[in-house]
Amino acid sequence: MFGFFKDKFNNLKQTVSNTAQVLVGNVVSSVENEEEFSEFVLEDMEDLLISADLGVNYAAELVDNLRDQTKIKPAQVKEYLKDEFKKTLNQAGSNSINYKENELNIYFICGVNGVGKTTLIGKLAYKFKQENKKVLIAAGDTFRAAAEEQLDIWSKRAGADIIRKEKADPASVVYETIQKAQSENYDVILVDTAGRLQNKFNLMEELAKIKSVIDKKAPNNLRETILVLDANTGQNGLQQAKVFTEAVNLTSVALTKLDGSAKGAIVLVVAKELKLPVKLVGVGEKMEDLKEFNSEEFIEAIFE
C-alpha cells in the first residue's frame, strides 16, 4: 500500500484512552484480584463488557469461555482479553486498502447521513492526491444540495475533480464519472452516496442501482465498498452496518470521530458480527487526520 497510509498515529494511545478505560480498565480492575471466576465475578464482567458496547452476544461468548475451566485465572484476564480481541480482528481480514497501480480504482462509500462521509471522502481524495494520483469524485448524494456543496468544497481543497448534477439520478452521475475517468486515465474514483435510512427501501434500490452501473461499466475496478460509521454510535453502528450489508457487498469500514470516543469497541463488534475489517479511521478535523487502521497498534494501545 502507499506510503501515505503508513504514517503512524502520533497519539493513538491518547485517541483510544476513553475506549481503553471502559473496555479494558474497568473490566480488568473488577476481576483481577479475585481468586477464582465465580458466577458473581463472571456476571459482573459480562455486564461491564456489554456496557462498553461490545454487544450481548460477544460479551457472553467471552465470559462463557471462562466458565468451567481452570487454565485461566482472574489475574490473567487482561492477557485473555488481549488474545481474544486480536483473534477477532485478524479473522475479519486485512486492514490495508486495496489498490492496483496503473488501473482505475473505484471506492464506493456509503453510510447514513451525519456520520462524516463527505469529510472522509475529502480527506481520502487528499491522501491519494498526495501520492500524485489523479482523483475524480462522483457526487452521488444528488438530492441534498448541501451535501453536494460540501463535497465540492472538499474536492477543491483536496485538489480533486468532481462530477455533480443536482437532482439527477445518482446512478447516471456515477455512469458519467466512470466514462470520464476511463477516457481521461484517472487513477481513483470516490463515489459518494445518500444515507437516508428513513426510507430503507428507496435507499437500498438506489445503492443497488449504483452498484450495478459500476459492475457493468467497470466490472474489475471496484476495489472497496466502504461503510462509514461514527465511532460514537456504538451498537447502533452495527444495525446500520446490517442495513447496508443487505444492499451492497461491503468490504470494509471507515470509522470517523474515533478521537475522544469511549465506544471504540465498535471496531471489534463489526469484525466479530459482520467479519468486516476497519481500514480507515478519522481522528480529527484536519486534512491529514485520516489514518490507515492497524489492528496490532489498536490492541496494543488499548491494553497499555
C-alpha positions in Angstrom: 0.0 0.0 0.0 1.0 3.6 -0.2 3.4 5.4 2.0 0.8 8.0 3.0 -1.4 5.5 4.7 1.6 4.3 6.7 2.0 7.5 8.7 1.7 6.4 12.3 -0.7 7.7 14.9 1.3 10.1 16.9 -1.1 9.8 19.8 -3.0 6.6 19.3 -2.9 5.8 23.0 -4.5 9.2 23.7 -7.0 8.7 20.9 -8.3 5.5 22.3 -7.9 6.2 26.0 -11.6 6.5 26.7 -12.3 3.2 24.9 -9.4 1.6 26.8 -10.8 2.6 30.1 -14.3 1.2 29.6 -13.3 -1.8 27.6 -10.2 -2.9 29.4 -9.5 -0.8 32.6 -12.9 -1.3 34.2 -13.2 -5.0 33.4 -9.6 -5.9 34.5 -9.8 -3.9 37.8 -13.1 -5.5 38.7 -11.8 -9.1 38.1 -8.0 -9.4 38.5 -7.8 -9.5 42.3 -10.3 -12.4 42.6 -9.2 -15.9 43.5 -11.5 -17.7 41.0 -14.0 -17.0 38.4 -17.2 -17.3 40.5 -20.5 -16.9 38.9 -20.8 -13.5 40.6 -17.4 -12.3 39.1 -18.4 -13.6 35.6 -21.7 -11.9 35.6 -20.1 -8.6 36.7 -17.5 -9.0 33.9 -20.2 -9.6 31.3 -22.2 -6.5 32.4 -19.1 -4.4 32.1 -18.3 -5.7 28.6 -21.9 -5.1 27.5 -21.8 -1.5 28.9 -18.5 -1.0 27.0 -20.6 -1.5 23.8 -19.2 -4.9 23.0 -22.7 -6.3 22.4 -24.6 -9.0 24.3 -23.5 -12.0 22.1 -19.8 -11.2 22.0 -19.7 -10.3 25.7 -21.5 -13.6 26.6 -19.1 -15.6 24.4 -16.0 -14.1 26.1 -17.4 -14.8 29.5 -18.7 -18.3 28.6 -15.1 -19.3 27.6 -14.0 -18.7 31.2 -16.7 -20.9 32.8 -15.8 -24.4 33.9 -12.2 -24.0 33.0 -9.1 -23.9 35.2 -6.3 -22.7 33.0 -7.0 -19.0 33.0 -7.1 -17.3 36.4 -8.7 -13.8 37.1 -5.2 -12.3 37.4 -4.7 -13.3 33.7 -7.9 -11.7 32.4 -6.0 -8.9 30.7 -3.9 -11.3 28.6 -7.0 -13.4 27.8 -9.0 -10.4 26.5 -6.0 -9.2 24.5 -5.6 -12.5 22.8 -9.4 -12.8 22.0 -9.6 -9.3 20.6 -6.6 -9.9 18.4 -8.1 -13.1 17.1 -11.4 -11.3 16.3 -9.6 -8.6 14.3 -7.4 -11.0 12.5 -10.3 -13.1 11.4 -12.0 -10.1 9.8 -9.2 -9.7 7.3 -6.5 -7.3 6.3 -6.6 -3.6 7.3 -4.9 -2.5 4.0 -6.9 -0.5 1.5 -7.0 -2.4 -1.9 -5.3 -0.5 -4.7 -3.9 -1.5 -8.1 -1.2 0.5 -9.8 -1.8 1.6 -13.5 -5.5 0.8 -13.3 -8.7 2.7 -12.4 -9.6 2.1 -8.7 -13.1 2.7 -7.6 -14.1 3.2 -4.0 -17.9 3.1 -3.2 -18.5 5.0 0.0 -21.8 4.6 1.9 -23.2 5.3 5.4 -26.1 7.2 7.0 -26.2 11.0 6.8 -24.3 12.7 9.6 -21.5 10.2 10.1 -18.9 12.3 8.3 -19.0 10.6 4.9 -18.3 13.8 2.9 -15.4 14.8 5.1 -13.9 11.4 4.8 -14.2 11.4 1.0 -12.4 14.8 1.0 -9.6 13.5 3.2 -9.3 10.3 1.2 -9.1 12.3 -2.0 -6.3 14.4 -0.4 -4.4 11.3 0.6 -4.5 10.0 -3.0 -3.5 13.4 -4.4 -0.5 13.4 -2.0 0.6 10.3 -3.9 0.2 12.1 -7.2 -2.9 10.1 -8.2 -5.5 11.6 -10.5 -8.7 11.6 -8.5 -12.3 12.1 -9.6 -15.3 12.3 -7.1 -18.8 11.3 -8.1 -21.3 13.4 -6.1 -23.9 10.7 -5.8 -26.0 12.3 -3.0 -27.9 14.4 -5.5 -31.0 15.2 -3.5 -29.2 17.1 -0.8 -27.9 20.3 -2.3 -25.9 21.0 0.9 -24.1 17.6 0.6 -23.1 18.4 -3.0 -21.9 21.9 -2.0 -19.8 20.5 0.9 -18.3 17.8 -1.3 -17.5 20.4 -3.9 -15.6 22.5 -1.3 -13.7 19.4 -0.1 -12.8 18.4 -3.6 -11.3 21.8 -4.3 -9.4 21.7 -1.0 -8.0 18.3 -1.9 -7.2 19.2 -5.5 -9.5 16.5 -6.9 -12.0 16.8 -9.8 -15.8 16.3 -9.3 -18.8 15.3 -11.3 -22.0 16.8 -9.8 -25.6 17.2 -11.2 -28.2 18.5 -8.8 -31.4 16.4 -8.6 -30.1 13.9 -11.2 -30.3 10.2 -10.8 -27.3 9.2 -8.7 -26.6 6.2 -11.0 -26.4 8.5 -14.0 -23.8 10.7 -12.2 -21.7 7.6 -11.4 -22.1 6.4 -15.1 -20.8 9.8 -16.3 -17.9 9.7 -13.8 -16.7 6.3 -14.9 -16.9 7.4 -18.5 -14.8 10.4 -17.9 -12.3 8.5 -15.7 -11.8 5.8 -18.3 -11.3 8.3 -21.2 -9.0 10.6 -19.3 -7.0 8.0 -17.4 -7.9 8.7 -13.8 -6.4 6.6 -11.1 -9.1 6.9 -8.5 -12.9 7.4 -8.3 -14.5 8.1 -5.0 -18.3 7.6 -5.1 -20.4 9.5 -2.6 -23.9 8.1 -1.9 -27.0 9.1 0.0 -27.6 7.8 3.5 -31.3 8.3 4.1 -32.3 5.4 6.4 -35.8 6.7 6.9 -36.9 5.1 3.7 -34.9 2.0 3.7 -36.4 0.5 0.5 -35.5 3.6 -1.6 -32.0 3.7 -0.3 -31.4 0.1 -1.0 -32.7 0.4 -4.5 -30.5 3.5 -5.1 -27.4 1.8 -3.8 -28.0 -1.4 -5.7 -28.6 0.6 -8.9 -25.2 2.5 -8.5 -23.5 -0.8 -7.8 -24.9 -2.4 -11.0 -23.7 0.6 -13.0 -20.2 0.1 -11.6 -20.4 -3.7 -12.3 -21.4 -3.0 -15.9 -19.2 -0.1 -16.8 -16.1 -1.1 -14.8 -16.5 -4.7 -13.7 -12.9 -5.2 -12.5 -12.3 -1.8 -11.0 -14.3 -1.7 -7.7 -11.6 -2.0 -5.0 -13.6 -1.3 -1.9 -17.2 -0.8 -0.7 -16.6 1.1 2.4 -19.2 1.7 5.2 -18.6 4.9 7.1 -19.5 4.7 10.8 -19.4 7.3 13.5 -17.3 5.8 16.4 -19.8 7.3 18.9 -22.8 5.3 17.7 -21.8 2.1 19.4 -24.3 -0.7 18.9 -26.4 1.5 16.5 -23.5 1.3 14.2 -23.9 -2.4 14.0 -27.6 -2.0 13.0 -26.6 0.5 10.3 -23.9 -1.9 9.0 -26.5 -4.7 8.7 -28.8 -2.5 6.6 -26.0 -1.6 4.2 -24.8 -5.2 4.0 -28.2 -6.2 2.7 -27.9 -3.5 -0.1 -24.3 -3.8 -1.2 -21.5 -6.2 -0.6 -19.4 -4.2 2.0 -15.7 -5.0 2.1 -14.6 -2.7 4.9 -15.4 0.0 7.4 -14.1 3.5 7.9 -14.5 4.9 11.5 -14.9 8.7 12.0 -14.6 10.6 15.2 -12.6 8.0 17.0 -10.7 10.6 18.9 -12.4 11.1 22.3 -14.9 8.3 21.8 -15.5 5.8 24.5 -17.2 3.4 22.1 -14.2 2.3 20.0 -15.3 -1.3 20.8 -17.4 -0.9 17.6 -14.1 -1.9 15.8 -14.3 -5.3 17.5 -18.1 -5.7 17.1 -18.1 -5.1 13.4 -15.2 -7.5 13.0 -16.9 -10.2 15.1 -20.5 -9.9 13.8 -20.0 -8.9 10.2 -16.5 -10.1 9.5 -15.6 -6.7 8.2 -12.2 -5.1 8.8 -11.8 -1.5 9.8 -9.4 0.1 7.2 -9.6 3.8 7.8 -10.0 6.0 10.9 -10.7 9.7 11.2 -9.1 11.2 14.3 -9.6 15.0 13.9 -10.6 17.9 11.7 -7.5 18.5 9.6 -7.0 17.2 6.1 -4.2 14.9 7.3 -6.4 13.4 10.1 -7.3 10.2 8.2 -5.2 7.2 9.1 -5.0 3.6 8.0 -6.2 1.4 10.8 -3.7 -1.1 12.2 -5.2 -3.9 14.4 -1.9 -4.6 16.2 -1.4 -1.0 17.1 -5.0 -0.6 18.2 -4.9 -3.6 20.5 -1.5 -2.5 21.9 -2.8 1.0 22.6 -6.0 -0.1 24.4 -4.1 -2.6 26.6 -1.1 -0.4 27.5 
